[in-house]
Amino acid sequence: MFSPKEYQDIEDKVRSGIRLSREDGIRLFHCTNLAWLGMLADYARQRMCGDIVYYNVNCHVNLTNICTSRCKFCAFGRDADDAGAFAMTKEQAVALVRDAMRDPHMAGLHVVSGLHPTWTFDHYLDILRTLHETFPTLYIKGFTGVEITHFVEISGLSLREVLQKLKDAGLQAIAGGGAEILSDRIRGELCPKKATADEWLEVARTAHSLGIKSNASMLYGHIETLEERVDHLLRLRELQDETHGFQTFICFPFLPKHTELGKTVRQTSAWDDLRTMAISRLMLDNFRNIKAYWVMLTVPVAQIALGFGANDIDGTIHKETILHDAGATSPRALQEDTIIRIIREAGRIPAACDCNFNILHVFDGSEEERNVVNGN
C-alpha cells in the first residue's frame, strides 16, 4: 500500500496492529491524501470485521420535540407554545408504529425525543412498556445518554435504578446521540442545559455494567477544533477498553440549516466527512462497527464511506424527523432493497441485524434471497 512518506510510521503502526496516539490522530486530520486515508481505513475495516455491512429495518419514534435544553446546534427542539411543537400520546405512538408495521420485515424501533419540561419518568416508561407489549417482536433501541441523565434528574432515582427500569420495560440498547463533542468547552458554549461529557460517559458505563449495550457518536463540523475531535475519539476508546459495551460509532456531520449557528457555520464537505470517517476507524481500534449514517451524509457519500472504514449503514428509518428538521436532504426513508443494492454496489455483503448486531438475515444474491427481500 502506497503511503505518503511523512505518514509511513502511521501506516506501519496500523498494519502491525499498534494503537495510534493522540499525536497520530491530529496528524491524520492534517493529511491531504484522502485516497491513502481511505485505503488505510479500509484495510483496518477488513481486518476487524470482514465484508459484512450491517443495516436494519426500523422505525424512528420521536415522541416529542418540546425540549428544555434548546441546544444551539439543534433544529428539532421547540418550546411548548412554538409553532410545530408536538407531544405524542401513547396511542399516537402505537399508531405510528402500527403504520410502519405494514413493512413485513419491520424489525425494530429507535425511540429518541426532546427533554419535555412536564413529562415524568413514569410517563416515558409507560410509553416504552406499551410499545414493547404491543409489538413484542420488535427490538427497541432508545433514549440517549442525555435523555437518561434527564430521567435521573426528574425521577429522583439513581442512574442504575433508571436504567434497570428502562431495561425491565423493554429497552434493549441505548441510542448513541447526545455525545456531540465530549468537551466541557464545547458543551458549555452549545448545550449548557444538558448532560455534561462526564455524565454522558457515566450513563454508558453504567448501562454496560447492567448488560445494556449502547452506541456512541460524534457531532462534528461546528465550533470544535480538530484536536477536540481526536480527544473525543480517545475518550470513547478509553471507555470501550474498560467496558467493551459500545456497539457502533456514528459520525454526525453538523447540519447548520435552521439552527442558531446557521449564519456563521458552513456545512461540512464530503471530503471532511470521508476524512473523519476514515480517521474514526483508525483511532477507534476497539470498535467493531463504524456507521455511515446516510440520513446526514446523503446516500452517495454514505455509500462511498463503505470504502473509508464503515461497515454499518443504519437502516430504513421510517418516520425520522429530528435530522430532517435540521435540513437533511436525504430521503425520509429507504426501501430495504435500495439499501441492499447500495451495499452490493460497494462490493460488500448486506446483513440485516437487530439493535445488538445479531444478524437476522444475510443476503447473498440468490433467487431465494431476492424473494425474501421482496416479501414473497
Protein Blocks (a to p, Z undefined) as FASTA:
>chain_A
ZZdfklmmmmmmmmnopacdfklmmmmmmpcblklmmmmmmmmmmmmnojadcddddddd
dfbfcdfklpakbckbccfkbghiacddfklmmmmmmmmmmpmkbcbdcddddddfkbcf
klmmmmmmmmmmmmmmbccdehifklmmmmmmmnopafklmmmmmmmnopabdcfehnlp
adfklmmmmmmmbccfklmmmmmmmmmmnopacdddddehilbcfklmmmmmmmmmmmmm
mnopafbdcdddddfehpaklmmpccddfklmmmmmmmmmmmmmmbfbacddfklnomml
mmmmmmnopacehinopoiaklmmnopabdfbdcfklmmmmmmmnopacddddfkopafb
dcehiaklmmmmnoZZ
